[in-house]
């Protein structure tokens, strides 16, 4: 399984992109920077999008992706919990901002096919097994464990303190998690449902207690003003826990 990081931040600039990742070129984890990170040929290969929640920096590129696939005669399946699908359907894909992609070229065969999923129930996406697990955030949100053969990765999406409650539901070989703030902004992170290195430490210690070991950790969704702090604190955490922590960046490809 190959993970391609398309965007690794929660703000955009010339050098940063909204969060989005791609598994084996066919499954997208969130849609923050799907189109600006991919060629049209690469976009045409995307078969499914797993949405973690409804916030703008995770759903924005559904519109241009859907139109590009429609123009190419293709379609994409979009999965999310009920809150996410209902919000995206009503606010983003209602036809007022862009072509009505859930109804063109026809209602029976639209460019964007929406699927509502349930927590803690495994479902199939292409040849992959996917399990959605609730994660703590300011709006209803889900993380996803994606498995193929003996390989698996758990993507937290946006998640804050309380992530330890997730571990009993999953057994990932790799953990793709957000860390939005440095520890100097701990109270802000807790208020807004995000992680800092010390909150990640809490979650990893609970994961080790639950499973007896730690998976490789990949960090994303950094807030650029605090990225230097995040990187420094994660380097210390890596040494303290004896765990591999990779700080992701757009364009990075990781073999899982």
N, C-alpha and C positions, 0 to 999 in steps of 0.2 A: 504494500500500500504506500502510495506517495502523497505527501501533503505539500501543497504549494501555497505559500503565504501571498495573498493578493494585497492585503492591507492589514496593518498591525497597530493602528492608532484610533483614537476617538475624535480627532480633529484632522482636517485636511489642509494641505499646503502643497507647494511644489514637491516637497520631499516626504510627505506623509499621506496615507490614504486611510479611509474608513475601513473597519474590520470586515474581512471576507477571506475565505480559504477555499481551496479546491482539492478534492480527493480524487486521485487518478484521472484528473481532467474531466470528470463526469458529474460529481456531486459537489455542490457548493454549500459551504457552511456560512450562512448569512449572505447578504447581498449589498454590503456597503460599498464595495468598489469592484464589483464584478466586471462591468463593461470597460471601465477605464484601464483595467489591468490586463485585459485579454484582447487578442485580435478577433476579427469577425469569425475567422475559421475556428478559433478556440471557443468562442461563445457558442457556436453551432454544435459543439460537442457536449455542452452542459445539458444533462438530462434531468437533473433534479436539484432543488434548492431546499435546504433545511433551515427554517427561520427560528431563531432562539426566542425572539420577542419582537414587539412592534415598534421599537424606537427607530427614529429616522436613519441613524448611521448604520443600521443593520438591514434596512429594507429598501433603501433609495434606488438601487440599480435594477430592481425588478422591472420597472417600466422600460428603460432602454433595452434590457436583455429580452424582454418579451417582444418588443417591436422588431429587434434584430432577428429573432427566431421566426417571427411571423413572416418577415420579408424573405427569409431563407426557406420558407415552407416547413418549418419545424415547430416544436412546442416544448414546454418545460413543465414538470410537475413540481409544485410548491407545497411543502408540508409545514404545519405548525399547529400549536394548540389552539383551542377555540378562540380565546381572546385575540391572539395574533391574527388568525385568518379573518375573523370578523372585522377587526380594525383595518387591516390591509384592504379587504374587500370594499369597505365603506368609504375609506379616506384616500386610498392610493389608486385602487383599480376600479373606480366607479365610472370611468369614462370622462370625468371632468378635467383631468390634468393632461390626459394622453388618450390615444385610441383605446376603445373598450376591449382590452386584451383578454378578458375572460369570456367574451362573446364573439370575437372575430378569429378566424374567418366565419365561424358559426358557433352557436351555443353548444352543439353536439361535439365540436372539435375545435376548442379554443386554443389560442397560442399559449395561454397560462391556465393550467389546471390546478385548482386549489384543493388541498386535502386536509381535513381536520383530524388530528391524531389525539390519542389518549395517553396520559402519563403511565409509565411503567408497563406498557404493553409493547412487546417487540413486533416490528413490522418489516416488510421487505421493501427495499429500494434497489431496483436493478438486481445485481447478484449479492448485495450487501444486506446484513442484518442491522437494524437500527432500533435503539431503545431510547425513548424520551423520558427524562427524569426531571421533576421540578427542582428549580434552583432559586435561592433567595435574591430578589431584586425589587425595585420600586413598582414594577408592573408584573403581572403574571409572566413567567419566563420558564424556559426549559433548556436543559443541557441535553446533548445527544451522545450516546455511545454508538460508534459505527464499527462493525466487525466484518472481516472477510477472512475466512479460514481461521488461523490461529492469531491473526493480527487484529488489534482493536485500538481505538483512540476515543477518549471522552473529551468532548468540546463543551466547556461550561457556558459559552456565551457570556452575557453580563451576569455577574453573581457576586454577592457580598458575604458578610459574616453569616455563618450557618451552613456553609457548604458541606460541612462534615456529615450532615444528615443524609447526604447523597450516596455515600460510599457503600452502604449495604446493598444498594441496588445494582452496582456495576463492578467490573473487574478489568479496568483498562490497561493495556500495555503501554500507553502513552497518555499524558494529560495535557490538553491544550486549554490553558486557563487565562483569564484576564487578570491583569494587575494594572489598575488605572492610575493610582496615586502612590506617592512615596509615603513613608510612615509619618512624615511631618504633617500630612493631611489626613490622619487617621479618622478624626471625627467626621470630616467631610465625606470620606469614603463610606463610613458606616451609615451616615444619613442618606446617601444616594445609592446604596446597595452595590458598592464596588469593593475591590480588593486592594490591599497594600501588601508589601512583603511580609509584615508581621501577621496579617490575617491569613496570608497564604501559608505561613508557618503553622498556624493553628490547624488549618485544614489538612496539611500534609502530615502533621503529627497524628491527627485522628485517622487519616488514611493508613498510615503505617500500623497503628494500633489495630485497625480493622482487618487489614490484609497481611500484615507481617513484613511488608516490604513497600518500596515506593517505585512507581513507574518513572520513566523519563518525563520531565516537565518542560513544556513549551509555553512561553509567556507572550501574550498579545494584548491589544486594546490599551496601550499606554497613552497617557495624557502628556503631550509633548513638553509643556513647561516643567514637568517633574520627571522626565525620562532619565536624566542623569542620576537623580536620587534613586529612582527605581532600579536602575542597572547596578549602582553601587550596593544597595541594600540586598538585591538578589544575589550578587556575588558573595556577600557575607553569608547569606542563608544557604547557599550551595555548599559552602565549606562546613557550616554548622551541622547540617543534616546529612551531609555526604550523599547528596542527590544531584543528578545532572539537570541543570536548568539552562535551557536555551532561550535567549531573548530574541524573538522573531523580528523580522523586518520584511517589507514588501519585496517580492522577488525571490525570497529564500525558498528552496526546495528541500524537504526533509524526508528521508526514507524511514518509514515506520516499521 
